[in-house]
C-alpha cells in the first residue's frame, strides 16, 4: 500500500511538472517612413508646413503576436531636438460661480508658463507599442529652424521573449 501511495504521488508530481508548450515569437522589425521612395542617396524628404512644428507619423511592422501581453516595445531616437524659449504661452483660469441657477463670471487669473525656458524637446516620441497585428506608429515633429538639416531617426524593438533587434535607421532631409 505504501508503494502504491508513492507511485500515485510520483505520477501527480510528474504530471504537474510538464512544461507548457512555448509559443515561438517572430522577430521581424521594419520602419516605414511614409515619405515615398528614398532619393538616389538613400534619404527621405519631408516638407515643412507653415506652423512652427510639422507633425508626421512614421509607421512600421513587427511580428504579429497571439496575446496582448506579448506586444513589442519600440524605442526611438532622433539626432535633433529643439529648446523652448522663455515661455510656452499662458493659461487662463476662469472661475465661475453658480448664482440663482446660472453661472456668474467672478475673476480671470492668467498664469504665464515660463518654467520651460531652456527645456529640450525631442523631435520624435520616445516609445511605442505594437498592435497584436504588429503595426507600430510614432510621431515625428521637426520645427522650422531645422529646414535644410538631415535628421537621423533610429528605432530598436524589444520583443516579449527578451530579444532586442538590431537598431534600424532612416535619414530624413527637412525641406
C-alpha positions as CSV (number, residue, x, y, z in Angstrom):
1,X,0.0,0.0,0.0
2,X,2.9,2.3,0.8
3,X,4.4,1.7,-2.6
4,X,1.1,2.4,-4.3
5,X,0.8,5.8,-2.5
6,X,4.4,6.7,-3.5
7,X,3.6,5.7,-7.1
8,X,0.4,7.9,-7.2
9,X,2.3,10.8,-5.6
10,X,5.1,10.4,-8.2
11,X,2.6,10.4,-11.1
12,X,0.8,13.5,-9.8
13,X,4.2,15.3,-9.3
14,X,5.4,14.2,-12.7
15,X,2.2,15.3,-14.5
16,X,2.3,18.8,-12.8
17,X,5.9,19.4,-13.8
18,X,5.4,19.1,-17.5
19,X,6.3,22.2,-19.4
20,X,3.7,24.2,-21.2
21,X,4.2,24.5,-24.9
22,X,6.0,27.8,-25.5
23,X,4.9,29.9,-28.4
24,X,7.8,31.0,-30.6
25,X,7.7,34.7,-31.3
26,X,8.9,36.2,-34.6
27,X,11.5,39.0,-34.5
28,X,10.6,40.9,-37.7
29,X,11.1,44.7,-37.5
30,X,10.7,47.2,-40.3
31,X,10.3,51.0,-40.4
32,X,8.0,52.8,-43.0
33,X,8.8,56.5,-43.1
34,X,5.6,57.1,-45.1
35,X,7.5,59.7,-47.2
36,X,7.6,57.9,-50.5
37,X,10.7,56.4,-52.0
38,X,14.2,57.4,-50.9
39,X,16.3,59.6,-53.3
40,X,19.4,58.2,-55.1
41,X,21.5,58.8,-51.9
42,X,19.1,56.9,-49.6
43,X,17.4,59.9,-48.0
44,X,13.8,60.6,-47.4
45,X,12.4,64.2,-47.8
46,X,9.9,65.9,-45.5
47,X,8.5,69.3,-46.5
48,X,7.8,71.6,-43.5
49,X,4.4,73.0,-43.0
50,X,3.5,76.6,-42.3
51,X,3.3,76.1,-38.5
52,X,6.3,76.1,-36.1
53,X,6.2,72.3,-35.8
54,X,5.4,69.9,-38.6
55,X,3.7,66.6,-37.4
56,X,4.4,63.4,-39.3
57,X,3.6,59.8,-38.4
58,X,6.2,57.2,-39.0
59,X,4.9,53.6,-39.2
60,X,6.3,50.1,-39.4
61,X,5.7,46.5,-38.8
62,X,6.9,43.9,-36.2
63,X,5.9,40.3,-35.9
64,X,2.3,39.5,-35.0
65,X,1.5,38.1,-31.6
66,X,-1.3,36.0,-30.2
67,X,-1.6,37.6,-26.8
68,X,-1.8,41.2,-25.6
69,X,1.0,40.6,-23.1
70,X,3.4,39.8,-25.9
71,X,3.2,43.3,-27.6
72,X,6.5,44.6,-28.9
73,X,8.0,47.8,-27.5
74,X,10.0,50.0,-29.8
75,X,12.3,52.7,-28.5
76,X,13.0,55.7,-30.8
77,X,15.8,58.2,-31.0
78,X,16.4,61.3,-33.2
79,X,19.6,63.2,-33.9
80,X,17.7,66.5,-33.4
81,X,15.9,68.3,-30.7
82,X,15.0,72.0,-30.0
83,X,14.9,74.3,-27.0
84,X,11.9,76.0,-25.6
85,X,12.3,79.8,-25.3
86,X,11.3,81.9,-22.4
87,X,7.6,81.0,-22.4
88,X,5.4,78.2,-23.7
89,X,2.3,80.5,-23.6
90,X,-0.2,81.2,-20.9
91,X,-3.1,79.5,-19.1
92,X,-6.3,81.5,-18.3
93,X,-8.2,80.3,-15.3
94,X,-11.8,81.3,-15.3
95,X,-13.7,81.0,-12.1
96,X,-17.4,80.6,-12.5
97,X,-19.9,80.5,-9.6
98,X,-23.4,79.1,-9.5
99,X,-25.8,82.0,-8.8
100,X,-29.6,81.6,-9.0
101,X,-29.4,78.7,-11.4
102,X,-27.0,80.4,-13.8
103,X,-23.3,81.0,-13.9
104,X,-21.6,84.3,-12.9
105,X,-18.1,85.2,-14.1
106,X,-16.1,86.1,-11.0
107,X,-12.5,86.7,-11.9
108,X,-9.9,86.0,-14.5
109,X,-6.5,84.7,-13.4
110,X,-3.7,84.4,-16.1
111,X,-0.7,82.3,-15.4
112,X,2.3,82.6,-17.7
113,X,4.1,79.3,-18.4
114,X,7.8,80.3,-18.1
115,X,9.3,77.4,-16.2
116,X,10.1,75.5,-19.5
117,X,12.8,78.0,-20.5
118,X,15.7,76.0,-21.9
119,X,13.9,72.7,-21.8
120,X,14.9,70.2,-24.6
121,X,12.1,68.9,-26.9
122,X,12.7,65.7,-28.8
123,X,11.6,65.6,-32.4
124,X,10.3,62.0,-32.0
125,X,8.3,60.4,-29.2
126,X,10.4,58.0,-27.2
127,X,8.4,54.8,-27.2
128,X,5.6,53.0,-28.9
129,X,4.0,49.5,-28.6
130,X,2.8,47.3,-31.4
131,X,-0.8,46.2,-32.0
132,X,-1.4,42.5,-32.0
133,X,-1.2,42.6,-35.8
134,X,2.3,44.0,-35.5
135,X,1.6,47.6,-36.6
136,X,3.7,50.3,-35.0
137,X,3.3,54.1,-35.2
138,X,5.2,57.0,-33.7
139,X,5.0,60.8,-34.2
140,X,7.9,62.8,-35.6
141,X,7.8,66.6,-35.4
142,X,10.7,68.7,-36.7
143,X,10.5,72.5,-36.4
144,X,11.1,75.4,-38.8
145,X,14.7,76.1,-37.7
146,X,15.6,72.6,-38.9
147,X,15.0,73.4,-42.5
148,X,17.9,72.1,-44.6
149,X,19.0,69.6,-41.9
150,X,19.3,65.9,-42.3
151,X,17.7,64.1,-39.3
152,X,18.6,60.5,-38.4
153,X,15.9,58.5,-36.8
154,X,16.5,55.1,-35.3
155,X,14.3,52.5,-33.7
156,X,15.0,49.3,-31.8
157,X,12.4,46.7,-31.0
158,X,12.2,44.7,-27.8
159,X,10.1,41.6,-28.1
160,X,8.2,39.8,-25.3
161,X,10.7,37.0,-25.1
162,X,13.5,39.4,-24.4
163,X,15.1,39.5,-27.8
164,X,16.3,43.0,-28.8
165,X,16.5,43.8,-32.5
166,X,19.4,45.5,-34.2
167,X,18.7,49.2,-34.5
168,X,17.1,50.3,-37.8
169,X,17.6,53.9,-39.0
170,X,16.2,56.2,-41.6
171,X,17.5,59.6,-42.6
172,X,15.2,62.5,-43.5
173,X,16.1,65.7,-45.2
174,X,13.9,68.6,-43.9
175,X,12.8,70.9,-46.7
